[in-house]
Amino acid sequence: MNPVREPVPDAPSPWEAYGQPLTSRFLLGTAGYPSPDVLGRAIAASGAQVVTVGLKRHLAGHGMPDCDDAVAIIQSCCAAAGARLLPNTAGCRRWRTSCSTRTGSSSR
């Protein structure tokens, strides 16, 4: 028995995020890559135009001197692949918490 194949949909229509025109609807997260080289290759291979990075207190510069280097590396990988960086709220449930997470404040 031959399964019925559905027609392949056309490419998704372009969309905008904060005034930036985008054609890919695939967003790629930055967690778990073993090196900047692997992250850069994943961004390029995926065709993602938006790459997300979680903002957490310990990554927002709170007691970690090399945190700015990590963000710069991710920004560099995005720039090399023509992708845009989109920070996310690190699982925060309220806007106030997401703002305080970025600044390293502990208020909830």
C-alpha positions in Angstrom: 0.0 0.0 0.0 1.4 3.4 -1.0 0.9 6.2 1.5 -0.7 9.4 0.2 1.9 12.2 0.2 0.8 15.6 1.1 2.0 18.4 -1.1 5.0 20.2 0.0 4.0 23.7 1.3 5.5 26.8 -0.3 8.2 28.6 1.6 6.8 30.5 4.5 6.0 34.1 3.9 8.4 36.7 5.2 7.7 38.1 8.7 9.0 40.9 10.9 10.3 41.1 14.4 10.9 44.6 15.8 11.0 46.0 12.2 13.5 43.5 10.9 12.3 41.5 7.9 12.9 37.8 8.3 12.3 34.8 6.0 13.3 31.9 8.3 10.9 31.0 11.1 13.5 28.8 12.7 14.9 30.2 16.0 18.1 28.6 17.3 19.1 28.5 20.9 22.7 28.8 22.0 22.7 26.4 25.0 24.7 23.2 24.9 27.2 23.8 22.1 30.7 22.5 23.0 32.6 25.4 21.3 32.1 28.7 19.5 33.1 26.9 16.2 30.3 24.3 16.6 27.8 27.1 17.4 28.9 29.1 14.4 28.6 26.1 12.1 25.1 25.3 13.5 23.9 28.8 13.0 25.1 28.8 9.4 23.9 25.3 8.6 20.4 25.9 10.1 19.7 29.0 8.1 18.3 30.6 11.3 18.1 34.3 11.2 17.3 34.6 14.9 19.5 33.1 17.6 18.3 33.2 21.2 20.4 33.5 24.4 19.1 33.0 27.9 19.7 35.8 30.3 20.4 34.5 33.8 21.8 36.1 36.8 25.1 34.3 36.7 25.4 35.1 33.0 24.5 38.7 33.3 27.8 39.6 34.8 26.9 38.9 38.4 30.2 37.5 39.7 31.5 36.1 36.4 34.4 38.1 34.9 34.3 36.2 31.6 30.6 36.6 31.0 31.1 39.5 28.7 33.4 37.4 26.6 30.8 34.7 26.2 28.2 37.2 25.0 30.8 38.7 22.6 31.5 35.2 21.2 27.8 34.5 20.6 27.4 38.0 19.0 30.4 37.2 16.8 28.9 33.9 15.7 25.6 35.5 14.9 27.2 38.3 12.9 29.3 35.9 10.9 26.2 34.0 9.9 24.0 37.1 9.3 21.7 36.2 12.2 20.3 38.4 14.9 20.6 37.8 18.6 17.4 37.7 20.7 17.8 37.6 24.4 15.1 35.6 26.2 13.9 35.9 29.8 15.5 32.8 31.2 12.2 31.2 32.2 11.0 34.2 34.1 7.2 34.4 34.5 6.8 38.1 35.1 8.3 41.1 33.3 9.7 42.5 36.5 11.6 39.3 37.2 13.0 39.3 33.6 14.3 42.8 34.0 15.8 42.1 37.4 17.4 38.9 36.0 19.3 40.9 33.4 20.6 43.4 36.0 21.5 40.8 38.6 18.9 42.0 41.1 17.2 39.4 43.3 13.8 41.1 43.6 10.9 39.0 42.3 
